[in-house]
Amino acid sequence: SARPLDEPPATAAALSAAVGAAGEDFLGRLAQAFEGVPDARARRRPAEGEWSADEVLCHLIFSERVSQYYLSQLVGGQEQWTDDWTGNLDISHAGLLAVFPTSGGRRKELRRNRAETWAMLAALPEAFVARKGSYWRLAYGLIEGRVHDEGHLGQIQAALAEE
C-alpha cells in the first residue's frame, strides 16, 4: 500500500521556510563531509562508473536548476509531461566542473541555487497556491527532495572516505 503523505504547508511562505530549513540542515552536513578534504580526493571516482564527490555536487546543482525550471512551468500553467527523462548525463556535470574548479566553489553554487529556489517559493502567487493539485505536486516533490539529498550525502561520504 502507499505510504501516508503529509499535507504540504498551507502557504508559500511556510513552504519556503520548511524547504529552506531542511536545505540548510543538509548544506551544513554537506560542509562537514567536505571539511579538510583535499580537492584531489573530492575529484576521485571511488570505482569505475561511480561519481566522485564533486560529480555528485554537480548533480545536485543541476537538479536544483531543473527544479527551478519545473517550478516556473507549474506557476505558468505549462507543466511538461514526459514518461522518461534524460538521466544523469556526464555533460550535465562538464560545465560545472569547468566553471567551478574547486569543491568549495561548487558548494557555494549549490547554496546560491538553493537560496534562489527558496526565494522563488516565497514569491509563489496566491493564485498558484490556490490551485491545490499543482501546488501539492510542487510542495510534495520539494519536501520529498530530502530523500534525494540524504541518498547523495551518503554517496558523497562514501566517495570521500579514505582508501
N, C-alpha and C positions, 0 to 999 in steps of 0.2 A: 504494500500500500504506500501511498505517497506520504512523505513526512509532513508534519504540520508546518504551515508557513505563518510567520509573524506578520501582523499588519504593518505596513510601512508607516513612517512618520507622517502625520497629517498635513504638515506644511512644508513648503520649500525650505524655509529656514531650519526647521527641525531635521529634515533630510540632510541638508548640507552639514549641520552640526554632527549628526550621527556618523555620516560617511567620513567627515573630517577627523573626528575623534579616533575612529578605527584606523584611519590612514596615518595619523600622527603616531599612534602606538606602533604600527607596522614600520614606519620610517625610522623610529627610534631603535627598534630591534634590528633593522637592516643596518643601521650605522654601527651598532655593536658588533654585528657579524663581520664587518669590514675593518674594524678597529685594529690597527697595527699590521694589516695585511699588505705586503708589497704589491704593486701593480702587476708585476710579472706573475705572481701566484693567482691573482684575480683573472688574468687573461688565459691561464692554463685550463685546457679542457681535461676533465678528470679521466675520460676514456674516449675512444673514437666514437663519434656520433653523438656525444653528450655536449651540452653547452657549458662554457666557462661561466663563472660567476658574473663576469662582465656581460656576457651574451644574455644571461637571464635579466640583468638590469636593462639591457636594450629591449628585450621582450616586454618588460613591464612599462617602459616608456612608450613603446609603440602601441601597446594595449590601451594605455591611458588616452593616447591621441585618438584611437579608434572609438573609445567610449565617448569622447567629446564630440566626435562626428555623429555618432549614433544619437546622442542627446539632442544635437541640433536637428537631426532628421525628425525625431519624435516631436519636438516642440513645433517644428514647421509643418507637421502633418504629412510628412513624406517618408514614413518608415519603410526601409528597404527590407524585403523578404527574400531570403535565399534558403536553400536546403543544404548548403555547404559553405565552406569558407576556404580561403587560400592556405590556411595553416600558418605554421611558424617558419617562414622563409628566411634564409640567411640574408637575403637582400634587404629585409626589414632592419637588420642589425648593422649592415655595412656602413650606411651613412652615419649612424650614431657613433659607431666605433671610430670613424674618421674625424668627426666634428668634435667629439668629446673624448680626447685621448687618454683620460685617466678615470679610474673608478669614482674618485671624488667628484669629478665633473659630471659623470653620468648620474650619480646620486643627487646632485643639485638639480639636474634637469628633471629627474623624476619628481622631486619635491615641488619644483616650479609647475610642472604639468598637473600634479595632484592639486595644488593650490588653485590653479586655473579652473579645474573641474569643480572644486568646492564653491568657487565664486559663481560659476555658471549655475550650479544647483540653487544657490541662494537667490539667484535672479530669475528663477523659473516663473513665468507668468501665472497668475491665478487661474486664468482660463485653461492652461495646461494641467495644473494640479486638479482642476475640476473634472478633467477627462480621466476618470478613475482607471480605466483599463490601461491606457498609455502610461499614466503616472505610476501605477502599480508595477508594470513591467520594468520601467526605468528604475524605480526605487528598489524593487526586489533584486534586480540584477546587480545594482551597485552595493547593496548590503551583502549579498552573497559573494561579492568580489573578495571578501575576506578569505574565503576558501581558496581562491586563486592565489592570493598573496601568501597565505600560510604554506601552500604547497611549494611555491617558488622560494620562499625563505629557507625551507628545508633543503631544497636543491642547491641554493647558494651556499649554505653552511657545509653541505657535503663536498661541494666543489672546492671550497676554501680550506678544507681540512688538510692538515699536514699529511704527507705520504708516509 
